[in-house]
Every structure is written in C-alpha cells, then in structure tokens.
Amino acid sequence: MAAAKLSQHFAKTDINITVVESTAIGTVGVGEATIPTLRRFYQSLGMSDMDVMRKTSATVKLGIEFKNWHRLNTSFIHPFGIFGHEANGIRFHHYWLKLQALGDASLLEEYSLGIAMARANKFTFPAENPSSPLSVFDWALHFDASKFATLMRDYALAHRVQHIDAKIESIQLNPDNGFIQSLLLDSQEPLAGDLFIDCTGFNGLLISGALKTGYVDWSQWLLCDRALAVQSEVVGEPAVRTVSLAHTAGWQWKIPLQHRQGNGHVYSSQFMDEAEAEAILLQHTEGKVLHQPRKFSFTAGRRTQAWNKNCIAIGLAAGFLEPLESTSIALIETGIEKICGSFPIPYFNQERVDYFNQVTATEWERIRDFIILHYKANQRTDSDFWQHCRAMQLPDSLQQKISAYQERGDLLHYPWEIFHPDSWLAIYSGFGFYPNTYNHNVDRLNTDYLRQSLAAMRKSIADAVAGLPTHQEFINEHCKVQAA
Ligand SMILES: Cc1cc2nc3c(=O)[nH]c(=O)nc-3n(C[C@H](O)[C@H](O)[C@H](O)COP(=O)(O)OP(=O)(O)OC[C@H]3O[C@@H](n4cnc5c(N)ncnc54)[C@H](O)[C@@H]3O)c2cc1C
C-alpha cells in the first residue's frame, strides 16, 4: 500500500522506490475487515469499488454487530452511518432523549438506516442525492487481504517501483548520525537508501531492531494479548456486517468473504489458556474449518516514535491495536497519507518528523480510547475478565470524553479522531449508557411535532429498507467472483 501510494505521490520526481519483501517469510496473513477509509484509499489510486470487490472476493460491511458484549444474550450494531438527523444545530440524540424522558419506547437504533440494513442483511449503493433516505450510511469491505496486497503490488510495479524478493539479514547504520545507511540482503549487494519505510510486521526490523525505538505499552487497558485465527467454509448467505461475539476472556470475529469465512478468537492469556481459547473458537465456528488455527501474540501499544531518524514505521511495525474496530489497515492508510503530506518536496527536517510523530501518537491514542470504551462499559458478571475490565482506571483523555457525554450529552470530536460522534453514540447506547440530561434547547420544539417527526423518520427507514436487494443479490449482480 505504501509503495503504491508513494509511487503516485512521487510520480513527477526522480525518486526511486524499492520494495524488499521475503516470500520465504511471508505476511501475517490476517486482516480482513476494514472501515470505509479503505475505499477512499484505493479510489485515490483510480480503482473502483466493484473491481476491487471482485478481485479480493469481498463482501460488504455496514458495521459491526457486538453480541454478548453489554450482557449475555444482547446485540447491538456499530454502523458506518448516522442516527437520525441533526436539527437547529442540536444533535439528534438530544431529541430522542427528550422523548424517552416522556416515556417514548423507540430504540435509538430504529433511527439508523445502516443498522436497519445490517439487521435485514440488505444492501444497495448509498444514494447521491442528500435528501434521499438512502444517503445516510457508508460502507466498507470484508476482503481477502492477500489478494488486496497483490492489487497493490501490481499497481506499484506498473508505476516504476522496483521489487526485490530477498531476506534482510542486517542493517547498516551511518556511524556519524545513526541513520540507516543500507540493508544487507541475503541475495545481493547492500541496498542503500535515503528514507526507509519499515513495513516488516510485528518485529519492526528497522524501527526497533536497528534503531532501538521504544514501545508504549497499553496492556494495562487492553488486556487481550493473543489471537487464534481459522478459516472455514461458507455457510448460508454472507452477513453484511462483521460479527464480534464476546466470550469469557475476549471475543471472536466472524468475517464473511465470498469464498470462505474468517474466524478468530482474541483473548487475554492472563484469564484463559490456549487450549480453552481454541476449543471456544472451534465450538463457535460454523462450517468446516479449513486448517489448524494459527496463533498470534502481541502487546497493545505503539512505537514511541513512528518516525525515527530516516525510518518511518507503517503497519504492525508501528504498533498494534486489537482488530475489534478494524483499525489497523486504516492506520496504515493514515500513516501513508501523512508520509505524502510530509513530502511536498523530497526533503525532510526534524520539524516534519516531530509533527508526524505527534499526529501519529494522537491518532493511535484516540482509537485506543475508543476500543477501551468497549471493555469498560460492559455489564457482564459471569467472568473475572469482564469484571476486571469494568473496574479499570481509564486514561484521562477517555475519562474526559465520557464525563462530557454523561453530564451534558456532548459527543466530543477531537482532532485526528477516525471515529465520529455517531460511532461513539453507537457504542454508548449499545451498552445502555445514556447521559443524565439532554440539551434543553430541544424543549422549544412542540412535543407532538417532535413525536410525529421521529415516527416519520422510523417509517421512512423501514420503507427504504423493505425494497432493497439482499446482500447476496447485490453481490450476484455487481461483484460476484466467477468460479475458475
Ligand atoms: C489476529 C489479527 C487480526 C487482524 N485483523 C485485522 C482486521 O480485521 N482489520 C484490519 O484492518 N487489520 C487487522 N489486523 C492487522 C493487519 O493484519 C495488518 O495491519 C496488515 O496485515 C499489515 O501487516 P504488515 O504489512 O504491517 O505486516 P506483515 O503482513 O507481517 O508483513 C511484513 C512484511 O515484511 C516482510 N519481512 C519481514 N521480515 C523481513 C526480512 N527480514 N526480510 C525481508 N522481508 C521481511 C515480510 O515478508 C512481509 O512481506 C489483524 C492483525 C492480527 C494479528
């Protein structure tokens, strides 16, 4: 992804880009759920949604369904879209909260088109006309990440990027300033460069191995440190949402592709051993499993500096946040975007490096806080893990956000935050967490009129969804992968 985008960014310069990767080592081989930013990323390279979907065996993702997170036998959805409509500069949930205070029984999710479509397993393209009821949602992909990597490689190779399949054996530093001077490969002469993008995965061969950059450890808040992943045969129609099923010491993802389903159990080794985690994963995997579960260990956190000297870490080399909200690939995109923004001219100075690091740290912390909220807000009483999560002390940045919501119903949106206020609202309300009050400016609106407006909104959503094709019908018509 970095080579593809940077080849486009530097197309009119004489900069040479070389990718070194080792087929002998391979890639991490997981990462199948995305958020809508991925679509903007490939669109910026001139690729169309349907073409990418066909080439990556993709299905549509309208959001994530969280099962058993709030309590056992509960379900809520975090959609890519809004709840209701803001009016008179006041967010919708304040109007809804007022009616709730008057005894109205409608659920907040009845005002989300994205959720209604996800629950009905239906899909169509969002309407371009903003007054259409079908304009208020966004969507992303569940895809085969290896096939997407092939698309990126083909693009890069067609745009002057050199490719070397070799193993990096060691890294030479400049003795004067400690910058990376060259990579020693198993197959060739040393490969020199001015700037190195470290995409070597969890090991961070350059950023950590060579430059000894530190790591900010967030495991006091994010206890999950293991994952087991397994693919299975498709059973039934693909869901138009990722399913995240909470277990006693973590959670399981279910990600449908056209040709198979991805499943994985993310758990805390402090609270569960591997054998139990594997048994739970297999017990909750529908369809025949296609291989032995693959194992991963990680520590939630980020590099202290994503950009150190002449090396920028992207992807797993930059840090790890569990895939609960499918944010790793999105952080790759924003990292690449920031690299492009750092090079309006092909030189850099320390000021640019510092700015890059500051923004990167902020972006990661915002996502960290959002993920922590999912754990903190649980009301499960059936396991030590969930009780431990509920009791944890929060980072100040998250505590301030929660207080603003609880005390005033405010949904703060900080700079560099990927998730918008409606995403926060989806999680708060999914956990049954509502503010103590609403914005009393809504009292200016006649209550009967408010009731009628909200009823009309619910009806418009239900009517719009009733006429839509199913997810499978949509795939069959627009992007079905043909059997070879
Ligand atoms: C369990 C799990 C589930 C995930 N789920 C999601 C998800 O649903 N959504 C999401 O957005 N993200 C997810 N991720 C994250 C996602 O998988 C990664 O962000 C993404 O795959 C990018 O990985 P990467 O390129 O940084 O590392 P890798 O895929 O590990 O690639 C590293 C590359 O470096 C090369 N390399 C390493 N060492 C050397 C060497 N010595 N010499 C030469 N080459 C070398 C390798 O050959 C490889 O090409 C998940 C991650 C995990 C662990």
The ligand as an SDF file (V2000), in Angstrom:
LIG
                    3D

 53 58  0  0  0  0  0  0  0  0999 V2000
   -5.0530  -11.5880   14.6750 C   0  0  0  0  0  0  0  0  0  0  0  0
   -5.0570  -10.3500   13.8250 C   0  0  0  0  0  0  0  0  0  0  0  0
   -6.2470   -9.9400   13.2110 C   0  0  0  0  0  0  0  0  0  0  0  0
   -6.2570   -8.7740   12.4360 C   0  0  0  0  0  0  0  0  0  0  0  0
   -7.4410   -8.3400   11.8770 N   0  0  0  0  0  0  0  0  0  0  0  0
   -7.4770   -7.1690   11.2220 C   0  0  0  0  0  0  0  0  0  0  0  0
   -8.6810   -6.6670   10.6640 C   0  0  0  0  0  0  0  0  0  0  0  0
   -9.7240   -7.3100   10.6980 O   0  0  0  0  0  0  0  0  0  0  0  0
   -8.6470   -5.4630   10.0680 N   0  0  0  0  0  0  0  0  0  0  0  0
   -7.5100   -4.7280    9.9760 C   0  0  0  0  0  0  0  0  0  0  0  0
   -7.5450   -3.6020    9.4720 O   0  0  0  0  0  0  0  0  0  0  0  0
   -6.3470   -5.2050   10.4310 N   0  0  0  0  0  0  0  0  0  0  0  0
   -6.2950   -6.3900   11.0540 C   0  0  0  0  0  0  0  0  0  0  0  0
   -5.1100   -6.8610   11.5300 N   0  0  0  0  0  0  0  0  0  0  0  0
   -3.8790   -6.1470   11.2220 C   0  0  0  0  0  0  0  0  0  0  0  0
   -3.4450   -6.4740    9.7930 C   0  0  0  0  0  0  0  0  0  0  0  0
   -3.2790   -7.8600    9.6400 O   0  0  0  0  0  0  0  0  0  0  0  0
   -2.1340   -5.7670    9.4500 C   0  0  0  0  0  0  0  0  0  0  0  0
   -2.2510   -4.4110    9.7670 O   0  0  0  0  0  0  0  0  0  0  0  0
   -1.8350   -5.8770    7.9910 C   0  0  0  0  0  0  0  0  0  0  0  0
   -1.8870   -7.2070    7.5710 O   0  0  0  0  0  0  0  0  0  0  0  0
   -0.4890   -5.2900    7.6570 C   0  0  0  0  0  0  0  0  0  0  0  0
    0.5290   -6.0730    8.1580 O   0  0  0  0  0  0  0  0  0  0  0  0
    2.0310   -5.6000    7.8970 P   0  0  0  0  0  0  0  0  0  0  0  0
    2.2330   -5.3890    6.4350 O   0  0  0  0  0  0  0  0  0  0  0  0
    2.3810   -4.4970    8.7860 O   0  0  0  0  0  0  0  0  0  0  0  0
    2.8780   -6.8680    8.3750 O   0  0  0  0  0  0  0  0  0  0  0  0
    3.0700   -8.3060    7.6880 P   0  0  0  0  0  0  0  0  0  0  0  0
    1.8580   -8.7620    6.9880 O   0  0  0  0  0  0  0  0  0  0  0  0
    3.6530   -9.1750    8.7490 O   0  0  0  0  0  0  0  0  0  0  0  0
    4.1510   -8.0490    6.5870 O   0  0  0  0  0  0  0  0  0  0  0  0
    5.5160   -7.9360    6.8990 C   0  0  0  0  0  0  0  0  0  0  0  0
    6.3170   -7.9730    5.6140 C   0  0  0  0  0  0  0  0  0  0  0  0
    7.6760   -7.7600    5.9150 O   0  0  0  0  0  0  0  0  0  0  0  0
    8.4400   -8.7460    5.2730 C   0  0  0  0  0  0  0  0  0  0  0  0
    9.6040   -9.0330    6.1110 N   0  0  0  0  0  0  0  0  0  0  0  0
    9.6520   -9.2450    7.4410 C   0  0  0  0  0  0  0  0  0  0  0  0
   10.9180   -9.5060    7.8170 N   0  0  0  0  0  0  0  0  0  0  0  0
   11.6810   -9.4560    6.7030 C   0  0  0  0  0  0  0  0  0  0  0  0
   13.0540   -9.6610    6.4110 C   0  0  0  0  0  0  0  0  0  0  0  0
   13.9410   -9.9930    7.3730 N   0  0  0  0  0  0  0  0  0  0  0  0
   13.4670   -9.5350    5.1530 N   0  0  0  0  0  0  0  0  0  0  0  0
   12.6070   -9.2220    4.1610 C   0  0  0  0  0  0  0  0  0  0  0  0
   11.2940   -9.0230    4.3640 N   0  0  0  0  0  0  0  0  0  0  0  0
   10.8400   -9.1540    5.6100 C   0  0  0  0  0  0  0  0  0  0  0  0
    7.5310   -9.9580    5.1540 C   0  0  0  0  0  0  0  0  0  0  0  0
    7.9590  -10.7920    4.1010 O   0  0  0  0  0  0  0  0  0  0  0  0
    6.1970   -9.2870    4.8660 C   0  0  0  0  0  0  0  0  0  0  0  0
    6.0680   -9.0330    3.4870 O   0  0  0  0  0  0  0  0  0  0  0  0
   -5.0760   -8.0340   12.2680 C   0  0  0  0  0  0  0  0  0  0  0  0
   -3.8720   -8.4890   12.8440 C   0  0  0  0  0  0  0  0  0  0  0  0
   -3.8720   -9.6260   13.6180 C   0  0  0  0  0  0  0  0  0  0  0  0
   -2.5710  -10.1060   14.2280 C   0  0  0  0  0  0  0  0  0  0  0  0
  1  2  1  0
  2  3  1  0
  2 52  2  0
  3  4  2  0
  4  5  1  0
  4 50  1  0
  5  6  2  0
  6  7  1  0
  6 13  1  0
  7  8  2  0
  7  9  1  0
  9 10  1  0
 10 11  2  0
 10 12  1  0
 12 13  2  0
 13 14  1  0
 14 15  1  0
 14 50  1  0
 15 16  1  0
 16 17  1  0
 16 18  1  0
 18 19  1  0
 18 20  1  0
 20 21  1  0
 20 22  1  0
 22 23  1  0
 23 24  1  0
 24 25  2  0
 24 26  1  0
 24 27  1  0
 27 28  1  0
 28 29  2  0
 28 30  1  0
 28 31  1  0
 31 32  1  0
 32 33  1  0
 33 34  1  0
 33 48  1  0
 34 35  1  0
 35 36  1  0
 35 46  1  0
 36 37  1  0
 36 45  1  0
 37 38  2  0
 38 39  1  0
 39 40  1  0
 39 45  2  0
 40 41  1  0
 40 42  2  0
 42 43  1  0
 43 44  2  0
 44 45  1  0
 46 47  1  0
 46 48  1  0
 48 49  1  0
 50 51  2  0
 51 52  1  0
 52 53  1  0
M  END
$$$$
